[in-house]
Amino acid sequence: MTATRISPWIPVVLWAAVIFTLSSVPDLGTGLGTWDTVLRKIAHAAEYALLGALLYRAVRNAPAALLLASAYAVTDEIHQTFVSGRHGSPVDWLIDTAGAAVGVAIAVRVWR
């Protein structure tokens, strides 16, 4: 495999590692009540929007990028079930996937 084929995957792997690391933090609560929940859900969507965009850049196929991002979101939610103070959530998976869809849609326009 050439460096040209590998290099688009480096940001994907690094960003997936950031997501994994954040998911390993036992409690990300800010104590802001309802705003805490809203901000965390926005963060979910934003981190997966970036992942979706990076995946599109790597594979140049929108459905494949979305499928890969959504699959990673499933593994992320499963991972969270093993972290004290966290839990996996189908709603979070949907939010992650929606964020990835937005990221892929933006990336399609940018990197045609």
N, C-alpha and C positions, 0 to 999 in steps of 0.2 A: 504494500500500500504506500502510495507516495505522500509526501508532506502536504501536497495540495488537497488530497482527499482527507487527510487527518486533521488539518488545521481548523476547518469549520466546526469540528467536534470538540475541540479543546474548551471553548466557552460553554458549550452545552454541559460537559462533564463538570466543569468548575461551578457553574450555576446550580446544577443538580446537587453538588456537594454542599453548597451554601444552604439550599432548601433542607437537605438532610440534617445539617448541623442545627438549623433553627428548629426543626422538628424534634431534636434531641433535648432541647431546653425544657425542663420539667414544668415551669409555669411562666407564661408570658403575660400574665395579667397585669394591668396598669392600675387597677383600682378605680377606674373611671365609670364603672357600672355599664349602662347600655352603650355608651361611647366606646368602651373597651371592646365589646363584641363587634360593633360596626367597624372599628379600625382594624381589628384582626381579620375580619372577612375581606375588607378592602386590600389588606396586605396579602392575603391568600390569592386573590384575583391578580394583583399586580405581579407577584413573584412568578405565577404561572403564565401571565401574559409575556413576561420576558423569556421564560423557558420556551413557550410556543414559538415566539419570534426566532429565537436561537435555533430551535429545531428546524423551522422552515428554512432558515439560512443554510443549515447543514444538509437537508434532504431535498430541498427545492420541490416539495410535493405537499400541498396544504393538507389533504386528508391524512397523509402519513404523519405529518408533524403533529396534527391534533390528536391522532390516535396514540402516538408515542407519549405526548404530554399527559394525556388522560390516563394512560397506563401507569406512568410514573406517579401520578396523583394517587392512584389506587395503592401503590406500594408505600407511598408516604403516609397515607391514612392507616395502613396496616402497621407500619413502623411506629406510629404514635400510640397504638394500643399497648406497646411495650414500654412506654415512657411514663414514669410516675407523674401523676397530675395532668396527663394528656389523654385523649381518647380519639379513636378514629371515628369519622362521621361521614355518612353518605352525602349529607348536605355540603360539607366542606369539599368533598370530591366534585360535586356539581359546580361549586363556586370556582374551584381550581380549573375545571374543564372549561367553564365559561370564560375565565380569564385567559386561558390558553387560546381559545377561539378568537378572542379579541386580538391577542398578540399575533396569531397567525394571519388574521385578516390585515392587520397593519403591515406586517412583514411582506405579505404578497404585494401590497401596493408599493412598498419601498424597494424591494429586491426583485422586481419582475425580471 
